[in-house]
């Protein structure tokens, strides 16, 4: 006995199938983002990136009672987690000397709150498999 499909049910079945395939494809594309892979920052002069770099220097100055002066973000990468992690190579002046620093900043979801999670002078960490 053959099953006859109502044209409305057939259309509904097609729509649901297409929807599920779309959701599946979207989720497949998001796995890379959700898994926490680091991705390069292509525009280090983006005002948002510069602002995070300045925040890292200012926060380090406050925590360590130093007087570094932010110059630029040399390069960086970001990672989507519960919020965003930024790993930035920052150029800053210490008096008259220019140094590179590696800073990690976590930006909470919504972007309203930030935390400096590490800030290190590249001259002191070059032997630790860190790319500065």
SULSUL-V324379 format. One record per helix or strand of 3 or more residues. SS is the DSSP state (hx for helix, st for strand). FROM is the first residue (numbers start at 1). TO is the last residue. If there is no record, write none. Layout:
# SULSUL-V324379
ss=SS from=FROM to=TO
ss=SS from=FROM to=TO
This chain:
# SULSUL-V324379
ss=hx from=7 to=34
ss=st from=38 to=40
ss=hx from=47 to=64
ss=st from=69 to=80
ss=st from=84 to=94
ss=st from=97 to=107
ss=st from=114 to=121
ss=hx from=122 to=125
